[in-house]
Amino acid sequence: MQFTFPTALNLARETTDGFHQELLRGLTHKLNNLLAVIQGFSSLILMNDDVDPETLGNVQHIREASTNMSALSERIRSAGGCAKVSPQPLNVNEYFSVVDAALREPFLRANVQFEIEVQQGLPSIMVDPTKFKDILTELLKNAAEAAEKSNGRALLRVCGPGLITPAQEHRVDILVSNTGSQIPPEKQAEVFRPFSGSKAGHHLGLGLTIAAMLAHQQNIQLGVHSENFTTTFWLSCPAA
């Protein structure tokens, strides 16, 4: 397979590794402080029995909007490459056993057939467990939504060194595939670009950008290949 990589878009160019990351991290932190004030005072108002129903409804909308904005702030931080990562050895077989139900959740909601194939005896990988799960979550949500549109199915396959990448590279490979959708070759690099998705307006178009940034921060290779109405995202993780 010929994979297209997010590095083609300079998502991880050196100019974003210092000043700009620190600036974005600081701005989102200050934004979250302001949102916490809005959420706190709106909660106090909602606890007041003397407030009329119409006002309560408006305040409830304010609180919900501020909560959603806090979540968006965290996604912006990750998409900007500002997430804090702490790589450590992760037992792959044990990990996928523990998170199996969580990985299947988006496919259950979308009523999409989904299978997980994990090779036994895999070496540990050097990743940040939380951020690694964030990458998987973004890729699996994307696969579930794509398969749901076309009555397709999806597969998560985890392989040890030597099956996909050469054994001497000491990497564990993860393939997330879905059938029923195809991305034109000239559009494949665009999927990692923020706000470039073709989904409905309630999607922000940041999911694959976040996955690309988090992968870069952990020395994980991320690629996409799409043909014959099958789209595959590939993660290649360094063995510990």
Sequence and secondary structure as in RCSB ss.txt:
>XXXX:A:sequence
MQFTFPTALNLARETTDGFHQELLRGLTHKLNNLLAVIQGFSSLILMNDDVDPETLGNVQHIREASTNMSALSER
IRSAGGCAKVSPQPLNVNEYFSVVDAALREPFLRANVQFEIEVQQGLPSIMVDPTKFKDILTELLKNAAEAAEKS
NGRALLRVCGPGLITPAQEHRVDILVSNTGSQIPPEKQAEVFRPFSGSKAGHHLGLGLTIAAMLAHQQNIQLGVH
SENFTTTFWLSCPAA
>XXXX:A:secstr
   B GGGGTTT GGGTTHHHHHHHHHHHHHHHHHHHHHHHHHHHHT TTS HHHHHHHHHHHHHHHHHHHHHHH
HHHHTT      EEE HHHHHHHSHHHHHHHHHHHT EEEEEE TT   EEE HHHHHHHHHHHHHHHHHHHHHT
T EEEEEEE TTTSS GGG EEEEEEEEES    GGGTGGGGSTT   S TT  S HHHHHHHHHHHTT EEEEE
EETTEEEEEEEEEB 
